[in-house]
Every structure is written in C-alpha cells, then in structure tokens.
Amino acid sequence: MNGCSESVILPEPKRACVKLAATMNMPHTAPILLTADLRRVEQAALGDRNPAPLMERAGLTAAELARTLAGDSGKPVLILAGPGNNGGDALVVARHLKQWWFKVNVICLTNPEQYSGDAALAFQAWRKAGGELITEIPPAQDWALVIDGLFGIGLKRELDGAYAALVEQLNALDAPVLALDIPSGLDADSGRVRSCAVEADHTITFIALKPGLLTLDGPDHCGVLHVADLGLTTEVNATPHGVLIGAGVLTHLLPPRPRNSHKGTYGSAGIVGGTQGMAGAALLAGRAALKCGAGRVYAGLLAGDAPLIDMLQPELMLRPADAVLRLDHLTALAIGPGLGDSPDGAEYLDWALESTLPLVLDADALNQIAATADLKNKLKQRVAPSILTPHPAEAARLLACTTDEVQQDRVTAALRLAREYKAGVVLKGAGSISAWPDGHWAINTSGNPGMATAGMGDVLTGIITALLVQGVDERHALTAGVYLHGAAADILVAAGNGPAGLTASEVIDAARVLLNNRHA
C-alpha cells in the first residue's frame, strides 16, 4: 500500500499548530486510536493477505514522502534509527532512499544485533544493500532532510542520556525534519513531552491518527501530519476509536430556513450568570447565541447594578436571573458565565439543574458543582441533555484530582467526566476533546493560540446553546460548536487579526459568517 492514504488541511505552521497534509480529503470522522487499540489492529493484521510486513509497508510509504520532501538538491539525508520497531521503520526508509541514489547517513546508538523480529530483518536488508551505521551526527553538514526514527508509540519513559542529547542536537539543526509515526519523546496517548521531544516539520503517522499528535503538546511538535493507513482500514473501523472533528461537521448542521418562519421557529435561549463585575461574561454568551441563530435570547444577570439594555446588542433581552429561569418558553438554557460563587448563584444553579431543558454548564457553574455534593447528584440524575465545558483546572476540580493529572491523560479525563456526570463534555485546550457517557470521544482540529484570552469560553457556551435551541441534537451541537468556535478564530488569524490581540467578541461575528457560508 503506497502513499499517504488520507489527509485534511488545518491552519498554522510547525510549532504553532498541527496541519494535516491536503493531498486528499480526510472525513471529519477519521479514526483516532489509543496505543492499546493500535496494538490490537497490528495483531489482527498479522493474518491479512498482504505479503508485505507492516514495517516494509510503513517504511516504503515514508520513503516516498521523504523523497518528495528532500527534493533533488543532491544534499544528503540524515536518519536517526532507534532501538525498536521505529528504528526498523527508519532502516527500511534508509534502504529505499539509498536505492533511489540518495546519500544516506544512518545514526544508531544501540547495538543493531539486538534488533528482533521485523526490525532485525530491516537491519539485515540495510546491511545487504551496502548500508552502514554511525553513532553521531557528522559536523557541518547541509542536510536535505532529517528523519526521526528513534522512538514510536511504545515509548513510556522519560528520554534521558544519549537519546535526550541526540534529540536536542536534532532540534538545533537547520534542516527540515520528518518524524516517523510520532515525534520521538511525545507520548502517543496524551501528547505529553517526556522530558524532551523532536520538533518536526512533518510527521507521517501509520495506520491511524493518535491522540498525542492532536492534543496538549502534540500540535507544537508534529508540524504537517500525513496519515498512511497501510491498507488496514477494515481493521481500524472494527476497533473502538475516537474521531477527528473537522470542517465536515458543519455540512449538515442546520437545514435551510423556510421563508415561512418567525423568531419562535429558531428557539429561545436563556443565559444565566453575570454577577457583580462579570456581567460581560453573560453578555458575550448571549451575543454569541443570538448571532449564531437563536430566535430569542434572554440574559439573566445576577449583578445588582446590571444594565437594563445591552447597548452593543440591544436585541438581547436582559432580565434578573430568576425572571429568566421562570420563563416557560425557553428551548435551552446555559448557566455559568460570570456566575460567581455567591449563595444566589448556587440557588439559581440548583434551579437550572432541576429544569427539563437541554443545559450547558460552564465556568463557575462547574466550580460550584465540584464543591457541592447535592449539585453533583442533581447533575447526575438529570434526564434532559447536559453539556459541560470545563478547562483543565475546572475538570480537575470536578474529578477531585490535579490539573497536571488531567493534562497527562486528556482523553481519559474527558471520558471520566462524561461517565461520572452522565453528560456530554468538552475538555478545552489545545486539541479540545469531546466525550460522551457511552465512551465515544473526538478531538477538535480547529483553533489557535490567539484564543488564549478572556471571554472565549463564554462565546463557546453561547454558540453551543444557539445550536441546541435551533434543534440540533446535543452531540452534534457540542462537536459542531467546538469546531465552529475554533474555525472562526482561525479565519480571523488568517486575515491578520491575531493571534496576538484576538478578542472573544471578534470571534462571534466570524462564527456567524462561517455558519452562514458553510456550504460555500
């Protein structure tokens, strides 16, 4: 199976945000596999009818990409081969490049006689082709390409000693870097850097995407992602997995609006929050809900000196929080933006949890639930859909653990939250993870560092609420809302309005444009 089978484009260059190569269109449901699931796929593949071992398939596919990246400059290629199967992949790449008349230098710090299985066969084939091994990077070379084949998805320890030093040397080279399967030093399941990691310009990942490529530190280390399924599509689809959230999630989001419609056709949203000094949070959520299609939006504010009208968005209907909660025609409800930690806020939260409406919970609503057993129980007992939108610190409070523990395994943390609280969850951050109580999960592909600013979470709450009130089911509202939020920020950055100085208010208008032009 030659070539990269699937790919899709994402914004931003190396060490800023992940991109997927645009040689073909990858569906937004592209699979993402944890290491344990990948091992099961590999085991199932041992009995397939393709005579070429997986290592040979992976090595040839990577070599073809390397040939394209290196070009015909005549410059040498440097390959780093590690002690395991990732090193075997690298040796297969080296053999093919040598056969294609590239000058290849292969560094191997381990005793190659210790290779086993397919990696041992790859070493023997490299020797038979006249290949040699060296133990250090030659000085003062102008490399066409550097290929990282040190460690793959099996790395479960910190990088140290000679390998850590080699990674640091590699990162200091002025040459493009292609990582095989995953940049060495990056945890495949979590995206955590294990003391240090290769900073790649391109990563060719085998069989399926891995969470670590898409979340936490992964986007800063992978560069452009190329996915090669190695002919194992059937095995992957038969294995439990997460999925990629891409632009396709917007395609069938909302039906065309009939001419014979009115504001009631598109639902009524209630937004509760905005205590003293934080009214802006609820107003941002309300504006986002209004501009993303809700027919009517009521903002219930807790602040004693709350404004009677939003002068920037007078279409919003401002009310005291209890008045909004008493409305009998709401279609969905959100609570939390600027809610604070007052007894009044807790009372309104208790009220919201008892409602039969689809409910979005954010910010201080999550913090109050984490701190109060009764509120926790009410959330778990809800029959109507609930959606939680925590950042890592809020997730840690809900799970009674540390923020570091959440970040070390974001997929597991999101799934724990979904199961424990019987709710849809988006764990925000680089590569936001959506999860549901039945064990399904997804990683978002949109967004950029400009979103690390106040009010972005409030806007996301408003977008999701707007989709809910227009009749989008809770799963689609969550994944599409998360993607739309990030994609709107990407549009602004592409136009020069960020990342530095990007504001949440700007994202609202960009989201409206994207929502209305999603079929263009």
Residue pairs with C-beta under 8 A, 6 or more apart in sequence:
1 50
1 57
1 61
1 228
1 229
1 230
1 231
2 60
2 61
2 64
3 61
3 64
3 228
4 21
4 23
4 24
4 61
4 65
4 204
4 226
4 227
4 228
5 24
5 227
5 228
5 229
5 233
6 24
6 25
6 26
6 27
6 30
6 227
6 229
7 20
7 21
7 22
7 23
7 24
7 25
7 26
7 225
7 226
7 227
8 20
8 22
8 25
8 26
8 30
8 244
8 246
8 247
8 445
9 19
9 20
9 21
9 22
10 17
10 18
10 19
10 20
10 445
10 446
11 17
11 19
11 446
11 448
11 490
11 493
11 494
12 18
12 19
12 448
12 490
12 493
13 19
13 223
14 199
14 200
14 201
14 223
14 224
15 199
15 220
15 221
15 223
16 219
16 220
16 448
16 449
17 219
17 220
17 430
17 447
17 448
17 449
18 213
18 214
18 218
18 219
18 222
18 223
18 225
18 431
18 445
19 223
19 224
19 225
20 26
20 224
20 225
20 226
20 227
20 445
21 202
21 224
21 225
21 226
23 226
26 227
26 244
26 246
27 246
27 248
28 243
28 244
28 245
28 246
28 247
28 248
28 249
29 243
29 244
29 248
30 208
30 209
30 227
30 243
30 244
30 246
31 208
31 209
31 236
31 237
31 239
31 241
31 242
31 243
31 244
32 208
32 209
32 210
32 211
32 214
32 241
32 242
32 243
32 244
32 442
32 443
33 41
33 207
33 208
33 209
33 210
33 236
33 239
33 241
33 242
34 188
34 189
34 210
34 211
34 241
34 242
34 411
35 153
35 154
35 188
35 189
35 210
37 239
37 240
37 241
38 153
38 188
38 207
38 208
38 210
40 239
41 207
41 208
41 232
41 235
41 236
41 239
42 54
42 207
44 235
44 238
45 54
45 230
45 232
45 235
48 231
48 232
48 235
50 57
50 231
52 60
53 118
53 121
54 118
54 206
54 230
55 85
55 88
55 89
55 92
55 118
55 119
55 121
55 122
56 92
56 118
56 122
57 230
57 231
58 89
58 92
58 180
58 181
58 206
58 228
58 230
59 88
59 89
59 90
59 91
59 92
59 93
59 95
59 96
59 122
60 92
60 96
61 204
61 206
61 228
61 230
62 89
62 92
62 93
62 147
62 178
62 180
62 204
62 228
63 92
63 93
63 96
63 97
63 100
64 96
65 178
65 202
65 204
65 226
66 77
66 93
66 97
66 145
66 147
66 178
67 97
67 100
67 102
69 145
69 176
69 178
69 202
70 77
70 97
70 102
70 144
70 145
71 144
73 144
74 144
75 142
75 143
75 144
76 102
76 103
76 104
76 105
76 141
76 143
76 144
77 97
77 102
77 103
77 104
77 105
77 143
77 144
77 145
77 146
77 147
78 105
78 107
78 137
78 138
78 141
78 143
78 145
78 146
78 147
78 173
78 175
79 90
79 93
79 94
79 97
79 104
79 105
79 106
79 107
79 146
79 147
79 149
80 90
80 106
80 107
80 146
80 147
80 148
80 149
80 150
80 166
80 170
80 184
81 87
81 88
81 90
81 91
81 94
81 106
81 107
81 108
81 133
81 149
81 150
82 90
82 108
82 110
82 149
82 150
82 151
82 152
82 163
82 184
83 109
83 110
83 114
83 115
84 119
84 151
84 152
84 154
85 117
85 118
85 119
85 152
85 154
86 149
86 150
86 151
86 152
86 154
86 180
86 181
86 184
87 108
87 110
87 115
87 119
87 149
87 150
88 115
88 117
88 118
88 119
88 120
88 121
88 122
88 123
89 122
89 149
89 152
89 180
89 181
89 206
90 106
90 147
90 149
90 150
90 180
91 106
91 119
91 122
91 123
91 125
91 126
91 131
91 149
92 122
92 125
92 126
93 147
93 149
93 180
94 104
94 106
94 126
94 131
94 147
95 122
95 125
95 126
95 129
95 131
97 104
98 104
98 129
98 130
98 131
99 129
102 144
104 131
105 134
105 138
105 141
106 126
106 131
106 132
106 133
106 134
107 133
107 134
107 135
107 136
107 137
107 166
108 133
108 134
108 135
109 135
109 162
109 163
109 166
112 123
112 133
115 122
115 123
137 166
137 169
137 170
137 173
142 175
143 173
143 175
144 175
145 175
145 176
145 177
145 178
146 170
146 173
146 175
146 176
146 177
146 178
147 177
147 178
147 179
147 180
148 170
148 177
148 178
148 179
148 180
148 183
148 184
148 198
148 200
149 180
150 163
150 166
150 167
150 184
150 198
151 159
151 163
151 184
151 185
152 180
152 181
152 182
152 184
152 188
153 181
153 182
153 188
153 210
155 184
155 185
155 187
155 188
155 194
156 187
157 194
158 194
158 195
159 167
159 184
159 185
159 194
159 195
159 196
159 197
160 195
163 184
164 185
164 195
164 196
167 184
167 185
167 196
167 197
167 198
168 196
170 177
170 198
171 196
171 198
171 199
176 201
176 202
177 198
177 199
177 200
177 201
177 202
177 223
178 200
178 201
178 202
178 203
178 204
179 198
179 200
179 202
179 203
179 204
179 222
179 223
180 203
180 204
180 206
181 203
181 204
181 205
181 206
182 188
182 203
182 205
182 210
182 212
182 213
182 222
183 197
183 198
183 199
183 200
183 203
183 221
183 222
184 197
184 198
185 193
185 194
185 195
185 196
185 197
185 198
186 192
186 193
186 194
186 197
186 198
186 212
186 213
186 217
186 218
186 221
186 222
187 193
187 194
187 212
188 210
188 211
188 212
188 213
189 210
189 211
189 212
189 409
189 411
190 211
190 212
190 215
190 216
190 407
190 408
190 409
190 410
190 411
191 211
191 212
191 213
191 214
191 215
191 216
191 217
191 218
191 219
191 410
191 430
191 431
192 212
192 216
192 217
192 407
192 408
193 217
193 221
197 217
197 221
198 221
199 220
199 221
199 223
200 221
200 222
200 223
201 223
201 224
202 223
202 224
202 225
202 226
203 213
203 222
203 223
203 224
203 225
203 226
204 226
204 227
204 228
205 213
205 225
205 226
205 227
205 228
206 228
206 230
207 228
207 229
207 230
207 232
207 236
208 227
208 229
208 236
208 241
209 225
209 227
209 244
211 218
211 242
211 410
211 411
211 431
211 433
211 443
212 218
213 219
213 222
213 225
214 244
214 431
214 443
214 445
215 410
215 411
215 429
215 430
215 431
215 432
215 433
215 443
216 407
216 410
216 429
216 430
216 431
217 430
218 430
218 431
219 430
219 431
220 430
229 236
240 439
242 411
242 440
242 441
242 442
242 443
243 441
243 442
243 443
244 442
244 443
244 445
245 434
245 442
245 443
245 444
245 445
245 446
245 479
245 482
245 483
246 445
246 483
247 446
247 483
247 487
249 476
249 479
249 480
249 483
250 480
250 483
250 484
250 487
250 514
250 515
250 518
251 518
251 519
253 467
253 472
253 476
253 480
253 515
253 518
254 293
254 467
254 470
254 472
254 515
257 265
257 266
258 265
262 295
263 295
263 296
264 295
264 296
264 329
265 295
266 293
266 294
266 295
266 469
266 470
267 294
267 295
267 296
267 331
267 332
267 468
267 469
267 470
267 471
268 294
268 295
268 296
268 297
268 298
268 327
268 329
268 330
268 331
268 469
269 286
269 289
269 290
269 294
269 296
269 297
269 298
269 330
269 331
269 332
269 333
269 334
269 462
269 465
269 466
269 468
269 469
270 298
270 300
270 324
270 325
270 327
270 330
270 332
270 333
270 334
270 357
271 282
271 285
271 286
271 289
271 297
271 298
271 299
271 300
271 324
271 333
271 334
271 335
271 337
271 461
271 462
271 465
272 282
272 300
272 302
272 321
272 324
272 325
272 333
272 334
272 335
272 336
272 339
272 348
272 352
273 281
273 282
273 285
273 300
273 301
273 302
273 321
273 335
273 336
273 337
273 338
273 339
273 363
273 364
273 365
274 280
274 281
274 282
274 283
274 299
274 300
274 301
274 302
274 303
274 306
274 337
274 338
274 339
275 301
275 302
275 303
275 338
275 339
275 340
275 342
275 344
275 345
276 302
276 303
276 304
276 305
276 340
277 303
278 303
278 337
278 338
278 339
278 340
279 301
279 303
279 306
279 307
279 338
280 338
280 455
281 337
281 338
281 363
281 455
281 458
282 299
282 300
282 301
282 337
282 338
282 458
283 299
283 310
283 312
283 313
283 316
284 337
284 455
284 458
284 459
284 462
284 504
284 505
284 508
285 299
285 334
285 337
285 362
285 458
285 459
285 461
285 462
285 465
286 297
286 298
286 299
286 310
286 313
286 316
286 462
287 310
287 312
287 313
287 316
287 462
287 505
287 508
288 458
288 459
288 460
288 461
288 462
288 463
288 466
288 508
288 511
289 297
289 334
289 462
289 463
289 465
289 466
289 469
290 297
290 313
290 315
290 316
290 462
290 466
291 466
291 508
291 509
291 511
291 512
292 462
292 463
292 466
292 467
292 484
292 508
292 511
292 512
292 515
293 466
293 467
293 470
293 515
294 465
294 466
294 469
294 470
295 469
296 317
297 315
297 316
297 317
298 316
298 317
298 318
298 319
298 324
298 327
298 330
299 310
299 316
299 317
299 318
299 319
299 324
300 319
300 320
300 321
300 322
300 323
300 324
300 325
300 348
301 307
301 318
301 319
301 320
301 321
302 321
302 338
302 339
302 340
302 342
302 344
302 345
302 348
306 318
306 320
307 318
308 318
309 318
310 316
310 318
321 344
321 348
322 348
322 351
324 330
325 333
325 348
325 351
325 352
325 355
330 357
331 357
331 358
331 468
331 469
332 357
332 358
332 359
332 360
332 465
332 468
332 469
333 352
333 355
333 357
333 358
333 359
333 360
333 465
334 359
334 360
334 361
334 362
334 461
334 462
334 464
334 465
335 348
335 349
335 352
335 359
335 360
335 361
335 362
335 365
336 360
336 361
336 362
336 363
336 364
336 365
336 366
336 461
337 362
337 363
337 457
337 458
337 461
338 363
338 364
338 458
339 345
339 348
339 349
339 363
339 364
339 365
339 368
340 364
341 364
341 367
341 368
345 364
345 368
346 368
346 372
346 375
349 365
349 368
349 369
349 375
350 374
350 375
350 378
352 359
352 365
353 359
353 375
353 378
353 379
353 382
354 378
355 384
356 383
356 384
357 384
358 384
358 385
358 386
358 387
358 468
358 474
359 382
359 384
359 385
359 386
359 387
360 387
360 389
360 461
360 464
360 465
360 468
361 369
361 379
361 386
361 387
361 388
361 389
361 423
362 388
362 389
362 457
362 458
362 460
362 461
363 394
363 457
363 458
363 461
366 388
366 389
366 390
366 394
366 397
366 398
367 394
367 397
368 375
369 375
369 376
369 379
369 398
370 376
370 394
370 397
370 398
370 400
371 397
376 421
379 386
379 421
379 422
379 423
380 420
380 421
380 422
382 422
382 423
385 423
385 424
385 468
385 474
386 421
386 422
386 423
386 424
387 423
387 424
387 425
387 426
387 464
387 468
387 474
387 477
387 478
388 398
388 417
388 421
388 423
388 424
388 425
388 426
389 425
389 426
389 428
389 457
389 460
389 461
389 464
390 398
390 417
390 425
390 426
390 427
390 428
391 427
391 428
391 429
391 457
392 403
392 406
392 407
392 410
392 427
392 428
392 429
393 403
395 403
395 406
395 413
395 414
395 417
395 427
396 402
396 403
396 405
396 406
398 417
398 420
398 421
399 405
399 406
399 413
399 416
399 417
399 420
405 413
406 413
406 427
407 429
410 427
410 429
410 431
410 433
411 433
411 435
411 441
413 427
414 425
414 426
414 427
414 433
414 434
414 435
414 441
415 435
415 439
415 441
417 423
417 425
417 427
417 435
418 424
418 425
418 435
418 436
418 437
419 437
419 439
422 437
423 437
424 434
424 435
424 436
424 474
424 475
424 478
425 434
425 435
425 436
426 432
426 433
426 434
426 444
426 460
426 478
426 482
427 433
427 434
427 435
428 457
428 460
430 447
431 443
431 444
432 443
432 444
432 447
432 482
432 486
433 441
433 442
433 443
433 444
434 441
434 442
434 443
434 444
434 478
434 479
434 482
435 441
435 442
436 475
442 479
444 479
444 482
444 483
444 486
445 483
445 486
446 482
446 483
446 484
446 485
446 486
446 487
446 489
446 490
447 485
447 486
447 487
447 489
447 490
448 486
448 489
448 490
448 493
448 498
448 499
449 499
450 489
450 492
450 493
450 498
450 499
450 500
450 501
450 502
451 486
451 489
451 499
451 502
451 507
453 502
453 503
453 504
454 504
455 503
455 504
455 505
456 485
456 489
456 504
456 507
458 504
459 485
459 504
459 507
459 508
459 511
460 481
460 482
460 485
462 508
463 481
463 484
463 485
463 511
464 477
464 478
464 481
464 482
467 476
467 477
467 480
467 481
468 474
468 477
472 480
484 511
484 514
484 515
485 507
485 511
487 511
487 514
488 507
488 508
488 510
488 511
488 513
488 514
489 498
489 502
489 507
489 510
491 510
491 513
491 514
492 498
492 502
492 506
492 507
492 510
493 499
493 502
497 506
